[in-house]
Amino acid sequence: MVAIVAVIGSAAAAEKTRKAQLVGSWTLVATENTLPNGTRFNPFENGTGMAVFDRSGHFSWILLRGDIPKIASGNRTQASPEELKAVALGTLAYFGTYSLDEKTSTLTLHVQSSSFANYTGQDQKRAITIKGDEFTTMNAAGASGGSAIVRWKRLR
């Protein structure tokens, strides 16, 4: 009986430790997508981004390409079609709640709303690793096609 309690207690401690490792603010290091034919590309070339996970289970996630143009008119509602396309292709943002499965190292993002409306209302699953101040996610079905790996570094 004591052994069972010890195992359950250590599993609960590991869950708290993993979530405690995830909680915080993260800055984008790199992204890489791999298409089914093996072609690799970076959908957020020279990009920036931030992911935030709080203790209560809420998150926000934003990725921005480094080459998003300024809108010539200075008014985002009066952008040209080319400017709008560049902004849309260079931006991915979503937020909602999250859960973490310690046994499978799977992060599930319960997306409340997203700039990529296909994600809105969906659960997005990510295989994750957290080592110190480095956090990596792998999405088997990335928003830009193929699988997507996103690497983050903890903000201090």
C-alpha positions, 0 to 999 in steps of 0.5 A: 500500500505504501508503494502505491501511495509513493508512486501516485505521489511521485506521478503527481509531483512530476505533473506539477513539475512539468506544468511548472516548467511550462508556465511562463513567457517564451520567445521564438527561437526558430520554426521549421516545417517539413512537407510530406515530400521531405521539403523543409521550409521556415514559414516565419523567416527572420520571425519573432514570436511569443508564447505565454502559459499561465498557472490557471491553464490559459495560453496565448501564442503569436508568430510573426514573419520578419518581413511583414510590410508596413501599410503604405496608407498608415491605416490597416483598414485601407491596405492594398490586397498585396499588403493584406496578403503579406500580413495574413501569410506572415501572422499566426496568433491564437489563444485559449486554454491548455492541458498537459499529458505528462505520460505522453509529453503531449500539450493540448491547446484548446483554441478559443480564437485564432488568426487562422480560423481553421484552428478556432474551436479546435484542440491542437495537440503538440508533442513537447520537450522542455529542458531548462530554458528551452521548449520545443513543440512538434505539430504533426499537422502544421498550419503552413503544411506538413509537420511543424517544429517550433523552438522557444526560449524562456524570457527572463 
